[in-house]
Amino acid sequence: MATLQDLLSARTHEAAPALVEPLPGGRLRCHACGHRCRIPEGAVVVCKVRFNEGGRLQVPWGYVGGVQCDPVEKKPFFHVYPGALAYSFGMLGCDLHCSYCQNWVTSQALRDPHAGAPPRDTTPQSLVQEALRQGARLVVSTYNEPLITVEWATAIFQEARAHGLATTFVSNGNGTPRVLEYLRPHIDAY
């Protein structure tokens, strides 16, 4: 039987070049979070979802661990389109391991066998269409730590903006200057 790690390893995409730094000996440095992991060939990083495969950083792609349409104030973005609906999506994994995490099921799915949230395959287009169908005014990358899945989030944000939706990000804030510069053109609120 395939493990959750196996399932997620099959749902990847090559990382954005701006977030990868080649190092001597075939290692890579990931700049998606503040850990700035140095990754040998075949190794998985702290977040458990980014890994070095053949000298290329592979990152999560093509699935969600959870979606929900809620009032934007629940994010909590009280100053962004007050009263509007926000279509939230998240993946699996986190760069932190907080015992009090309110999203343990998705953030710690790869560390805690009891947390298990199965991935659901999807596309940016289908997520945006569902957000529009539910009357959302904006889409939000949230639940797990979205900086470690930033490439997927920006693909969704590009589609969302093409359909007139605003984009937001709810993060633990453990980012790097590189990831924030990569993300900045794609979001309206952080």
N, C-alpha and C positions, 0 to 999 in steps of 0.2 A: 504494500500500500504506500502511495506517495505521501511524503511529509508536507507540511505547509511550506517549509523552505523549498522543497522541490517544486511545488505548484507555483510559488512566486518566482523562482529562478527561471521558469519557462515564460514568464510574463515580464520581459525586460526590453530595454531599448538602450542604445548607446548614449552615454551622458553628453550633455552640452559641453563642447570644448572649453568654454570659459570656466567650467567648474572642475577641470581635471588638470593636474600638473604632472608630466612625466618625470620620474626620478630614476637615478642609476639602478641597474640590476633588474629592470623590468617592473619595478614598483611604480605605483601611481599615488598621487596625493589628491584626495577628494576635498573640495572646498564647499560642500553643501551645508556643513554645520561647523560649529566652533571646535570640534574635535580635530578637524583637518587630518583625518586618518591617512597613514602611509600604508598602502595596500600591496602586499606581495601577490604574485600570480596565484590565482585560485582562492584567495582569501576574501572573506566577508568582513565588512567594517562594523563599527560599534552599533549602528542602527539596524543591522541584520538584513538590510534590503539592497545595499549597493555593494558590488563586488568586482574584482579584477578577473576578467576572463580573456586570456590571450593578449594581455597588454591593453585591453579596452575596459573602461569603467562601464559596467552595466547597471542600469537604474530601473526602478519600477515603472511599469507601463501597462495600460490596457485593462485595468480593473479598478474596482472600488471595494472598500471594506465596509462602507456605510454611506447612505444618503438620507437626507431628510429636508423637508421644507418647513421652516419655522419663521416666526417674526424676527426681523433683523436685530432687535434688542436682545435676543437670547445669545447672540454671538460673543460678547455684547458690543454692538456698535450702535450706540444711542444717537450719534450725530450723523449717521449715514442713512439717508432715506428713511427717516422715522416712520414707523407703521408699515413699512414694506415687508414683503416676504423674501427670505433669503434661502436659496437652494444650496444646502451644504453637502459636500462630498469629502471623503477621506479614504486613505489607503491603509496599509498596515505598517507597523514599525515605528520606532522612535529612537532618537539619539540619547534620551535620558531614561532612567528607570526609577520613577517616583512612586513610592508605595501608596500615595494618596491620589493617583491619577484618576480623574473622572471618566476617562476614555480607555481604561485598562484593557478592555476586550480587543480594541483595535491597536492601541499603541504597544502593548506587550504580547501580542499574539505569537511572536517568534521566540519569546523568552519563557512564557508560562503556558504549559500545555492545557490548562483549564481556561485560558482566555479565549482561545480559538474563535476567530471570526473568519469564515471562509471568504475568499475573494469572489467577486462577481464580475465577469468579463463585461466590458462596455467600451464605448468610444466617446470622444469629446462631443461628437454630433448628437448621439442619443442622450447624453446627460443634459446638454443644452436644450434639446427639444422637450425633455421632461421638465426642466426648470420653467420653460415658457408655458407648457401645458398647465403647470400648477400655479401660474400667475406670479412667479418670482420676479423681482426687480434686479436682483443681483445673485451671483454665485460666490460661494465661500469655500476655500480649501481649509479644512479643519479636521478635527477628531484625533487623528494621529499627528505626528509632527510633520507639517507640510514642507518644511525646507528640505527634508531628505527625499521628497518626491516632487521637487520643484519643476522638473522638466515636464512631467505629466500635467501638473497644475497649469503651467503656462500654455500648454496645448489646449486645454479646456478654456482658459481665459481668452485666448485668441478667438476661439469659436464663439464664446459668449459675447464678446465685444462686437463681433460681426453681426450679432443679432440684437444689439442695443442693450445688453445687460452690463451692469457694473460688476467689478470683480474685487474680492477682498480675501484676506489671509489672516488666520488666527494661529499664531505660532508661540512656541516657548521662548523665542527670541535668541536662541543660541546659534546665531548665524555668523557669516563672515562677510567682509566687504564685497567679495566676489559674488556671493549668492544674492546679496541685496541689490547689487548693480544689475545682475541678470534678471531679477524679478521686477525691478522698479518699472520698466516700461509696460508691464502687463497688469498692474494692479491700480485700483482706485483708493483703497484703504488698507492699512496694515495695523 
